Amino acid sequence: MIWTVYYQVDQVQAAGRYEAIWNGTNITGAGVFSGIYLYRITSGSGYTETKRMTLLK
């Protein structure tokens, strides 16, 4: 199954290490299932990286 989960951090930040905490819900606020999820990081300068994470409940 493929699900679309939407979470956005829309802030200008100086270079450095940051974290975004996702509460395990989808765009409608419903909890998502345990599984493997892909996430994409995109910067304003065009840098994009896609990774995967495992969510276990």
Buried (B, 14 or more C-beta within 10 A) or exposed (E): EEEEBEEEEEEEEEEEEEEEEEEBEBEEEEEBEEEEBEEEEEEEEEEEEEEEEEEEE
